[in-house]
Amino acid sequence: MNDSIKKMLRITEKDLMITEVSYETLQKKKTLVVDAVLSPTPRACRSCGSTVVDGNGKAIIVKNG
């Protein structure tokens, strides 16, 4: 199932493991939310060097669009 979801979303990253798929209402719109884990955990964005960390110190990568 993991590979089918990745194909449908056109995600080519081999090291990305989808953990949950759900619908949430964000800004009054029903939105598909895909939670995933990238292993090994990246230290920073390959393109810009930015690091985003949540309140627990865990790295977060957000892709919009």
CORGIBEL-V333060 format. One record per residue. RES is the residue in one letter. PHI is phi in whole degrees, -180 to 180 (NA if undefined). PSI is psi in degrees with one decimal (999 if undefined). OMEGA is omega in whole degrees, 0 to 359 (none if undefined). Layout:
BEGIN
res/phi/psi/omega
RES/PHI/PSI/OMEGA
RES/PHI/PSI/OMEGA
END
This chain:
BEGIN
res/phi/psi/omega
M/NA/-36.9/181
N/-57/-45.9/180
D/-67/-35.3/179
S/-64/-42.0/179
I/-65/-43.0/180
K/-63/-40.2/178
K/-64/-43.9/181
M/-62/-36.4/181
L/-91/1.7/180
R/59/41.1/177
I/-96/124.6/184
T/-106/-4.5/182
E/-66/117.1/183
K/-71/-29.2/185
D/-89/9.2/181
L/-96/122.9/179
M/-113/114.7/180
I/-75/127.6/183
T/-105/-27.6/182
E/-160/143.3/175
V/-128/128.0/182
S/-149/167.4/173
Y/-109/133.7/177
E/-133/154.1/175
T/-94/115.4/179
L/-125/125.2/182
Q/52/43.9/177
K/65/20.4/177
K/-126/136.8/176
K/-72/123.3/188
T/-127/137.2/175
L/-79/124.3/180
V/-116/125.1/179
V/-114/116.4/175
D/-95/136.5/182
A/-150/164.1/178
V/-123/131.4/177
L/-102/123.2/182
S/-128/126.3/4
P/-73/153.3/182
T/-65/126.4/180
P/-71/148.2/177
R/-86/-34.0/181
A/-160/164.4/177
C/-62/132.9/179
R/-66/-30.3/184
S/-83/-48.4/188
C/-116/-10.0/180
G/82/2.6/182
S/-72/143.7/173
T/-123/134.0/177
V/-120/127.4/184
V/-127/137.4/178
D/-81/-176.4/183
G/-63/-20.5/179
N/-96/4.5/180
G/84/10.1/180
K/-89/135.0/181
A/-67/140.4/180
I/-125/134.6/172
I/-120/127.3/181
V/-120/126.7/176
K/-118/120.4/178
N/-111/124.4/176
G/100/999/none
END
